[in-house]
Amino acid sequence: MISLLTWNTKKRDLGRQLNTITQKYSPDLVVLTEGQDMGGFPSRNTRYTEVTAFYEPDSRIRLFTRTDRSILVKPLTGGQSRVRAFEVLTQQGIPILLFGVHLWDGWNNSLQKRAFKAQEVARIIQECELEQKNPNSLVIGDFNLSPYDYGLCMEGFLNARACRKEALRAEKIWSKAQDLCTRPFYNPSWALLGDIDRGPPGTFYSSSLDQKWNLLDQVLLRTGLMNSLRDIHIVQRVPNLNLCTREGLPNKDISDH
């Protein structure tokens, strides 16, 4: 339906690198987190433009869309600097709600605090869905939580499930008890954890953390969008650019995830 790229650029001007990545993959939409200082993207040779009405000076999230695709973007009101909402009308004429997020970091916020902040984000999303009368939401960006953290996966929080069947089961429960739990998401990002599949075991590595590898950058889908998903993967390298070191860790000279 649409292709998306998200990247936490760590407040660095990684315009040259981002131009290289977008030329390789040609995503329809680019969601940047911590992209406040991104000055070199888009270049004159790339066909992207920023949705400027979506961006505010204190926002940690920026959105770019391709100019050669018939995809309409309508910024929506509400949210905050760490969660931004807009409506995307796909080339097939299907409206979806897209939320870019950059949630609270783990260095300065406990897991409990981050979980309750995720709960607040879940409320913002549900309120926006009711206001827009559109249940088909997609959430993408830097969650600063891994898929197994309770702020992401448990009822009452973002309620993001690891498999389609569980997401559908949770949707039936929610439909009968909307006051008791939050509406579920499907989280395909679970498939990127570990080293069985192609790619690194996660998107963020720290030797000071018990788990070492974490998957902070994710995409969540409401059940109505699950069958539209075609692929999800972590970008490691493109021509003339390695985002990972020889050891397979994130290249912190560029960004730490």
C-alpha positions as CSV (number, residue, x, y, z in Angstrom):
1,M,0.0,0.0,0.0
2,I,2.7,2.5,1.1
3,S,6.3,2.1,2.0
4,L,7.9,3.8,5.0
5,L,11.3,4.5,6.4
6,T,12.1,5.6,10.0
7,W,15.4,6.6,11.4
8,N,16.6,8.2,14.7
9,T,19.3,10.6,13.4
10,K,20.4,11.6,17.0
11,K,20.2,15.3,16.2
12,R,22.9,15.0,13.6
13,D,22.9,16.3,10.1
14,L,22.8,12.9,8.3
15,G,21.4,14.4,5.1
16,R,24.0,12.8,2.8
17,Q,23.5,9.4,4.3
18,L,19.7,9.7,4.2
19,N,19.8,10.8,0.5
20,T,21.8,7.6,-0.2
21,I,19.3,5.4,1.7
22,T,16.2,6.9,0.0
23,Q,17.7,6.6,-3.4
24,K,18.2,2.9,-2.7
25,Y,14.8,2.1,-1.3
26,S,12.5,5.0,-2.5
27,P,10.1,4.9,0.4
28,D,6.9,6.9,0.0
29,L,7.2,8.5,3.5
30,V,10.2,9.2,5.7
31,V,9.7,9.6,9.4
32,L,12.7,11.0,11.3
33,T,13.1,11.1,15.0
34,E,15.5,13.5,16.7
35,G,15.8,15.0,13.2
36,Q,15.8,18.6,14.4
37,D,19.2,19.4,12.8
38,M,18.7,17.6,9.5
39,G,19.8,20.2,7.0
40,G,21.2,18.2,4.1
41,F,18.0,16.3,3.2
42,P,16.4,16.3,0.8
43,S,19.0,17.1,-1.8
44,R,18.2,18.5,-5.2
45,N,18.4,15.1,-6.7
46,T,15.9,13.5,-4.4
47,R,12.1,13.8,-4.9
48,Y,11.1,14.5,-1.3
49,T,9.5,17.4,0.4
50,E,8.8,18.1,4.1
51,V,5.3,18.3,5.4
52,T,6.0,21.6,7.0
53,A,2.6,22.0,8.7
54,F,3.4,18.8,10.5
55,Y,6.7,20.1,11.9
56,E,7.1,22.4,14.9
57,P,10.4,23.8,16.2
58,D,10.2,21.7,19.4
59,S,9.1,18.5,17.6
60,R,11.3,15.5,17.7
61,I,9.6,14.1,14.7
62,R,9.7,15.2,11.0
63,L,7.9,13.8,8.0
64,F,8.9,13.8,4.4
65,T,6.9,12.6,1.4
66,R,7.7,11.8,-2.2
67,T,6.6,14.4,-4.6
68,D,6.2,12.0,-7.5
69,R,3.6,9.8,-5.8
70,S,-0.2,10.5,-5.6
71,I,-0.2,10.2,-1.8
72,L,-2.0,13.0,0.0
73,V,-1.0,14.0,3.5
74,K,-3.2,15.9,5.9
75,P,-1.6,17.0,9.3
76,L,-4.0,16.5,12.2
77,T,-4.2,18.6,15.4
78,G,-3.5,17.2,18.8
79,G,-0.7,15.1,20.1
80,Q,2.5,16.6,21.4
81,S,6.2,16.9,20.5
82,R,6.8,13.2,21.0
83,V,3.7,11.9,19.0
84,R,2.5,13.5,15.8
85,A,-0.6,12.5,13.8
86,F,-1.7,12.9,10.2
87,E,-4.0,11.3,7.7
88,V,-2.5,9.6,4.6
89,L,-4.6,9.0,1.6
90,T,-2.9,6.2,-0.3
91,Q,-2.7,5.8,-4.1
92,Q,-5.6,3.4,-3.8
93,G,-7.7,6.1,-2.1
94,I,-7.6,4.4,1.3
95,P,-7.3,6.8,4.3
96,I,-5.1,5.7,7.2
97,L,-3.9,7.5,10.3
98,L,-0.2,7.6,10.7
99,F,1.5,8.4,14.0
100,G,5.2,9.3,14.2
101,V,6.5,8.7,17.7
102,H,9.7,9.4,19.7
103,L,9.0,8.2,23.2
104,W,10.9,8.8,26.4
105,D,14.5,7.4,26.7
106,G,15.6,4.8,29.1
107,W,18.7,6.6,30.4
108,N,16.6,9.3,32.1
109,N,13.3,7.5,32.7
110,S,12.5,4.3,34.5
111,L,10.7,1.5,32.7
112,Q,7.6,2.2,34.8
113,K,7.6,5.9,33.8
114,R,8.0,5.0,30.1
115,A,5.2,2.4,30.4
116,F,2.8,5.0,31.7
117,K,3.9,7.5,29.0
118,A,3.1,4.8,26.5
119,Q,-0.3,4.4,28.1
120,E,-0.8,8.1,27.5
121,V,0.2,7.7,23.8
122,A,-2.3,4.9,23.5
123,R,-5.0,7.2,24.8
124,I,-4.0,10.0,22.3
125,I,-4.2,7.5,19.4
126,Q,-7.6,6.2,20.4
127,E,-9.0,9.7,20.8
128,C,-7.7,10.7,17.4
129,E,-9.3,7.6,15.8
130,L,-12.6,8.5,17.4
131,E,-12.4,12.1,16.2
132,Q,-11.4,11.1,12.7
133,K,-13.9,8.1,12.6
134,N,-11.0,6.0,11.3
135,P,-9.8,2.9,13.1
136,N,-7.0,2.1,10.7
137,S,-3.8,3.4,12.4
138,L,-0.1,2.8,11.9
139,V,2.4,3.9,14.5
140,I,6.1,4.1,13.6
141,G,9.3,5.5,15.1
142,D,11.5,5.2,18.2
143,F,9.5,3.8,21.1
144,N,12.4,3.5,23.5
145,L,10.8,0.3,24.6
146,S,11.4,-3.2,23.2
147,P,8.4,-5.4,22.0
148,Y,8.4,-7.4,25.3
149,D,8.3,-4.4,27.6
150,Y,5.0,-4.2,29.3
151,G,4.4,-0.6,28.2
152,L,4.2,-2.0,24.7
153,C,2.7,-5.4,24.9
154,M,0.2,-5.5,27.8
155,E,-3.5,-4.7,28.0
156,G,-4.0,-1.2,29.4
157,F,-0.9,0.1,27.6
158,L,-0.1,0.0,23.9
159,N,-1.3,-3.6,23.8
160,A,0.8,-4.6,20.8
161,R,0.7,-8.3,20.0
162,A,3.4,-10.5,18.5
163,C,1.2,-12.4,16.0
164,R,-1.9,-11.8,13.9
165,K,-4.1,-14.4,15.7
166,E,-3.4,-13.0,19.1
167,A,-4.1,-9.4,17.8
168,L,-7.4,-10.6,16.4
169,R,-8.3,-12.4,19.6
170,A,-7.5,-9.3,21.6
171,E,-9.5,-7.2,19.2
172,K,-12.6,-9.3,20.0
173,I,-12.0,-8.9,23.7
174,W,-11.6,-5.1,23.4
175,S,-14.8,-4.8,21.3
176,K,-16.8,-6.3,24.3
177,A,-14.9,-4.5,27.1
178,Q,-13.6,-1.2,25.7
179,D,-13.6,0.5,29.1
180,L,-11.4,-2.2,30.6
181,C,-8.5,-2.4,28.1
182,T,-6.9,-0.5,25.3
183,R,-7.4,-1.4,21.7
184,P,-4.8,-3.9,20.4
185,F,-2.1,-3.4,17.8
186,Y,-0.3,-6.0,15.8
187,N,3.5,-5.6,16.2
188,P,5.4,-7.3,13.3
189,S,8.7,-5.9,14.7
190,W,8.9,-9.0,17.0
191,A,10.1,-10.9,13.9
192,L,13.3,-8.8,13.9
193,L,14.5,-9.8,17.3
194,G,17.3,-12.4,17.4
195,D,19.7,-13.6,14.8
196,I,17.7,-16.3,13.0
197,D,16.3,-13.9,10.4
198,R,18.4,-11.7,8.1
199,G,19.8,-8.6,9.7
200,P,21.1,-7.7,13.1
201,P,19.4,-9.0,16.3
202,G,17.9,-5.5,17.0
203,T,18.3,-1.8,16.3
204,F,20.1,-0.7,19.5
205,Y,23.0,-2.3,21.3
206,S,24.4,-1.4,24.8
207,S,26.9,-3.4,26.7
208,S,25.6,-1.8,30.0
209,L,22.1,-3.3,29.5
210,D,21.3,-6.8,30.6
211,Q,19.7,-7.7,27.3
212,K,22.5,-6.0,25.2
213,W,20.4,-6.0,22.0
214,N,17.1,-4.0,22.0
215,L,14.6,-3.3,19.3
216,L,13.6,0.3,19.9
217,D,12.5,1.3,16.4
218,Q,9.2,-0.4,15.5
219,V,6.0,-0.3,13.6
220,L,2.5,-1.1,15.0
221,L,-0.6,-1.8,13.0
222,R,-4.3,-2.0,13.8
223,T,-5.8,-5.3,12.9
224,G,-7.5,-3.8,9.9
225,L,-4.1,-3.1,8.3
226,M,-2.4,-6.4,9.1
227,N,-3.0,-8.0,5.7
228,S,-1.5,-4.9,3.9
229,L,2.0,-5.6,5.4
230,R,4.4,-7.0,2.8
231,D,7.8,-6.8,4.5
232,I,9.7,-5.2,7.4
233,H,13.4,-5.2,7.8
234,I,16.4,-3.3,9.3
235,V,18.6,-1.3,6.9
236,Q,22.2,-2.3,7.4
237,R,24.0,-1.0,4.4
238,V,23.5,0.6,1.0
239,P,26.1,1.4,-1.7
240,N,29.0,3.3,-0.2
241,L,27.4,3.4,3.3
242,N,27.6,0.9,6.1
243,L,25.2,1.6,9.0
244,C,26.8,-1.3,11.0
245,T,30.4,-2.0,12.1
246,R,32.4,-5.1,11.1
247,E,31.1,-6.7,14.3
248,G,27.5,-6.1,13.2
249,L,26.8,-3.4,15.8
250,P,25.2,0.0,15.0
251,N,27.8,2.4,13.6
252,K,27.8,5.1,16.3
253,D,29.9,7.4,14.1
254,I,26.6,7.8,12.2
255,S,23.8,7.0,14.7
256,D,23.4,4.6,17.6
257,H,20.3,3.0,16.1
